[in-house]
């Protein structure tokens, strides 16, 4: 029997064993994804501001993965990897405008075929119906009014209405995707002043963008704001996180407490956001530094894992679907790039077997950048189209970023143990040749830009252009 199947059977066994070998009902599954959420802006990941009390409580009763990363810091490609367990080069959604091909088997399809009621309450233009992300969902709720701005309370209300209306004799899979932390950062009161109450202005950034006195590309790459205003914008971003946390707290509260089924809850984001690091302000997708790649990943299953466990294992978002299915006792998602993040519990001496714990991590995690909607002010995207994509490999300490240029390449190497902010490029000094050659070899074996959807973006109609401008993707 293949090793992966043995692992899944072992994990399944730990979940199906209870007192007197009684059968434990299959868990309900809740997947929460928050758009554009950096891990390091959450309290459970060490952030000082109280942005995330409800997320922190979820982490306290489950497993928190300290080093989880997206495969590509854009929504389309990242969510496709979450739902399929595959790298973008395999699932084929390589650009922001890509759709998810029906040739892919999704997490929702597998759960539905295994008897789950499936529903998604989503807020994002690029996840709209018809893009393929609705595959496997009995209900896929993502109306245009939620494609920009703040909609976290509405997402929660819609999800709760569905939960109240459905029969309880079948397990459910519920996916909620919250958009609020995405640009523009305009949290509603009281979150708009919660983390910068003393700011009195002036602050004309949004008016200047709407009046076309500034372009978003100038904001991202040329930073026309003084430091005090940059700090205020970052505080608004934190306000969006707190606003989202409050909304999803209501969802979590409704699902807590006694019930006929355990709840398997997984919380993550599609990608992070740069807030000025590397002279890259309030954006994501074009660069591959940690602030855009590192994502929160929290998994809670009552009775299945030790509360408050923190794992240092390297993980990627392709591991999410295989992990959920292994814990639900389903072994139908074969041929994926991801693998379960939890391994079966072990017996300690004569005591009882423990529940599943963190599995050994990956030796290297990979990422690539987007190639669509690149702002013209970006002078570090040297070749148009897919050939210009950045790629990276990270082994848990050293990270290599490969940047194509006409007739050559730029390499950046960082020691994240000594330089977590990625400010000292070791490639410039020629230091640590062994690390450079090893990671470059890993990356060249991984990178494949010759397959999948690599066409340019389609013609953009006026309404869609307005939405893209409001989200900061175009000038």
N, C-alpha and C positions, 0 to 999 in steps of 0.2 A: 504494500500500500504506500502511495507517495507520502513523503514527510508532511506536506501541508494538510492532506486529508487526515493523517493521524493526529496532528495538532488540533484540527477543528473538532475531531471526535472527542479528544480529551477535554477541550474547553467545554464542549456541549455536555459532557458527562458531569463536570463539576456543577453546571447550572441546573441540571435535571435531577441531581441528587438532593433529597431533603430527608427529614426524619422518616424512618421506616420505609425509605425508598419511594415515598409518594411523589407523584409527578408534579413538578412545578410548571404552572402555565407559561406558555411562551410570553416573553415580555412585550409590553407596548414599547414602541420606539419613537423617541422624540429627537429630531435633528434640528439644532438651532445654528444658523450661520448668520454672522453679522458682517455686513459689507465694510471693507476698508478699516478693519479694526486691528491695531497694533497690540501685540501681547503685552508689551511693556507699559501700556497705559491702564492696566488693570491692577487692582489691589493685590489679588492673588499671585501676580507676577512681580510684586515688589514696588508698585507705584504708590507714591505718598498721598496723592489726592484720592478722596473717596469716590471714585467714579463708578464702582462696580460692586456694591454690597450683595446683590442677589447672585451675580456670577461667582463672587467669592464664596458664598455659602454653598453653591453647587460644587465648587472645587474642594471645599472642606469635607464633603462627604463622598468624594470619589477619587479619581486618579488625575493628576495634572501632569501633562507632558511639557517639560521645560524647553525642549529643543525640537519644536515642530515647525515645518516650513511648507510654504506653497510651492508648487512646481512652476507656476507662472503668475506674476502679480497683476492679473486682470480677472474680472469676474467670469467672463465666458469660459475661458480656458480652465480656470481653477475649479469652478463649480462642475464642469464636465469631468475633471479628474476626481472630485469628491464622489460624484454619482456613479462613475464607472470603475474606479480603482485603477485607472490607466493614465500613463503619461500623455501629454498633449500629442506627441508624435505618434501615439498609438490610437487614441480616440479620434484624432483628426481635426479637432477644433483648435487650430493654431493661432487664429487672429481674433480680435475683439468682435468682429462682425460675423464670425463663423457660427454655424448651427451644429448641434450634436446629432450626428448621423444615427438613423434607426438601426444601423448595423451593430451599434453598441448595445450591450445588455446593461441596464441600469439597476441600481439598488432598489428603486421603487418597483421595477418589473419583477425582480426576484421575490420581494416581499409580497407583492400582490398575488403572484402565482402560488405562494405558500399560504394563502388564506388571510392576508392582512388587508384591512381597509386602508387606503392610501389617500393622503390629501396634502397639498402644498399651498401655503399662503406666502406669497412672494412679492418683493418690491424691487424691480430693476428692469430697465428698458431692454437690456440684452438677454434677459431671461423670459421675455414675453412669449405668449403662446405661439406656436409655429416654429420656434427655434429648436425644438427637440427635447427640451428639458421637461416637458410634460409627460414623457414616456413613462408609463406604469402608474400614473396617478389617476384615481377615480375622480378626484376633483383637483383642478389646477387653477388657483385664484391669483391673478396678477393683472388687475385692470390698469389702464393708462394713467389714471389719476395718481397712482402710486409710483410712477416711474421717475419722479424727482421730488425733492423736498422730504419732509418728515412724515412718516406714516407708521411708526412703531406702535402707537396705541391701536390703530386700525388693524394692523396685522394680528395683534393679540386678540382683539375683539372677534375678528372673523374666525380665528382658530378656535376660540372658546365656544362660539356658536356651533361650529361643526362638531366639536367634541360633545356638546350637550345634545345634539340632534341624532347622533349615531347610536345604533344598538351596541350593547356592551358584551355580547357573546362572542365577538371576534376581536383579535388584537388589532391595533392600529399602528400605522407609520405616519407620523406627522412631521412635515418639514416646514419650518418658519424661517424666512430670510428677511432680515431687517436691513434697511438701506441707510438709516439716518446719519451715521458717521461719514458717509461719502460727501465730498464737496458738493454744494457749498455748506459750510458749517453755520447753520442758523437755528440753534436750538430754541425752543419755546421757553417762556418764563415758567419756572424760576431758573431753569438750567442755563439760560443765556448769561446770567451774572454769577452763577454759583462759584466759579473758579477764578474769577477776576473781578470782584465786586468794586474795587477801587478805580477801575479804568474809567476815565472820563472823556477820552477821545483826544484829538479828533480821529475819526475812523470813517473813511470814505471808500474803502476798497471795493465793496460790492456795488456801490453807486458808480464808481469809476469804470468797473467792468461792464455794467449794464449800459452806461453812456458811451462805451467804446473809447474811453480815454486811456484805458489799459487793455491789453489782451491777457488771457490766462497764461499764454506762453511767456510773456514778460514777467508775470508774477512768479511762475515756476522757476525760470532759468536766470532771470535778471534781478529778482527781488527788489522791487521799488519801495518796499516798506522799511521804516526804521525799526530797530530791534524791539522797542516797546510794543509796536503794533504786531510784529511777528509773534511775540509772546501772547498777545491778546487773541490772535487767531488760533493759536494752539490751545488756549483756554476754551475757546468756543468748540473746538474739536472734542475736548474732554467733556464739555456740556452735552454734546450729542451722544457720547458714550453713556453718560449718566441717564439721559433721557431714554435711551434704548434699554438700559439695565432696568429701569423702573417698569417699562412695558413688559419685558420678558419675565420680570419678577412675578407679575400677575399671572402669567401663563404657568410658570413653575409652581406657584402656590396652589393653583387649581388642580394640578396633577399630583400633588403631594398627599400624604395621608394614606389610610388603609384603602385597599382595593383588591379586586380579584386577581390582578396581574401585577407583577413587578414592572417598574418603568426603567427602561434603558435610555438615558439621556446623554447625548453627545453635543458639546458646544464647541464651535470653532469659528473661524472667519475665512473669507476667500483670499485675503491678502492684507498687508499692512498699508502704511502711508508714510511718506517722507514729510517731515514738518520743518525742513530747512537743512537737514544733514546733507553733506556733500553738495551744498548749494542747489538743492533740489527741494522746492517749496510746495507743499500741499498737493502732492501728486503721487502717482504710482504707475508701474507698467513699463517704463522705459529704462530704468536702472535696476541693478540687482544687489543692492546693499541690504543689510539685515533688517533695517526699519521697514522695508517693503516686503521682505520674504518671510520673516518670522511671524507665526500666527499662534494664537491661543488654541489649545486642544485639551479639553476636559471631558472625562467620561465617568458617569456615575451609574452604578447598578446596585441597588440596595441588596446587601447580603452577598454580593459577588466579589467585591474588592475592599481592601482595607481603606477606611475613610482617611483622607488626608495624604494618601500616597503621592509622592512626587517622583517622576521618572526623568532621568537624564538621557535616556535613549534617543538617538536621532530618529525622527519620524517625518513622514511626508503626508500630504493630504490624500495621496493615493491609497494610504493605509486605512482610511476611514470606513469605506464600504466593506472591505473584508473583515474588519474588526466587528462591525455591527452584525454582520451575518454570522460570524463564528459565535458570538455571544447569544444570538437568537437560535442557534442550533441548525443553521441552514448551510448546506455545502454545495450550492449550485453556481457560485460565481467563480468559475475556473478561468485560467488563462489571463489573469490580471497581473499588473505590476506591483500592486500593493500586497501587504500581508498583515495578519492580525497583530495588533499592538499589545495584546494580553496573551499570556501563556497559562496553561493549566496549573492549578495549585498543586503543592506537594505536601506530603504528610511529614510532619515534624515529629520524629520519634514515634511514640505510641499514640500521639494525639490525633485529632481529626485533620482531614485534608483542608488546607486553606483554599480560599477562592482564587480565581485567576489573578495573576500579578503581571506587572510589565514584562514584556518579552525583550530579548536582546535587541538592541537597536541596529540600524543600518551602519555600514562602514563609511558610506558617502551618500550625500543627498545632492540632487541636481536641480537646476532651475534654468529657465530661458526667459527672455524678455518678449514683449509684444513687438509687432512691426506695423501696426495700423494706428492711424490717428496720432502720428508723431508730430509734436509741435514744431513749427519751422524754426523757432528760437533755440531748439535743442542742437547744439553744435557737437554733441558727442554721439550722435547717430550718423555714422559716416557713409553708410551705403543704404540707399533706399530699398524697402521691401524686405522679404525674409532673409536675404543674405546679410543684412545689417544687424540681425538679432544678437544681443548679448547672450552669453551662457555662463554658468558657474557650477563649480563643484566644491563641496564643503565636507571635510572629514571629521568635524567636531572640534577641531582646533584651527587648522589652516584652511583658507578659502582662496580659490583661484577664480578670477573673473576674466573671461575672454571677450574682447571687443574687436570685431572685424573692422578693418580699414581698407581703402583701395590699395591693393598690392601688398597688404601686410596685416598686422594685428597688434593690438595693445594687450598686454597681460598685467593684471593687478593681483598681488598676492598679499594676504593679510594673516597675521597670527592673532586670532581673536581672543586667545588667552591673555596675551600681553597688550593687545590693542583692540578692545571690543568695539570701538567706534569706527574701525576701518579707516584710520587716518594716515598710517605709515605703509606705503606700498613697498614691500620687500623686493618686488621684481626690479625696481629701479637700481638697487644696489647689487643685484645678482646674487643675493644671499640665498642660502638653502636651495641649492640646485636640485637635490634629491626630491624635495617636496614639490618643486615646480614641475619636474619631469613626471612625477607620479600622478599628480592631480591633472596635469595636461593630458596624460595618457588616458586616465579615467574619463575625462571630459570628451576627448575625441572618439572614444568608443561609444559614448552615450549620444552625442549630438547627431541628429539626422534631420536636416531641414528640407530634404527632398521628397517627403511624403506628406499626406494630409492636405488640409485646406490652406493653401498659401497664396490664394488669389488676393488681389487688392480689394478694398472695401467697395461696396456697390454705390451707385448714385444715391445721394442723401436728399430726401425731399425736404421742403422748407420747415415742416413741423418737426421732423426728426432733427434737423439742424439746430432748431431752437432748444430742443431737449438736450442735445449733445453739448451745446454751449453752456447751458445752465449747470451741467454736470462737470464742466471744466475740461472736456475732451478736445474741444476745438476753440479757436479764437473767435 
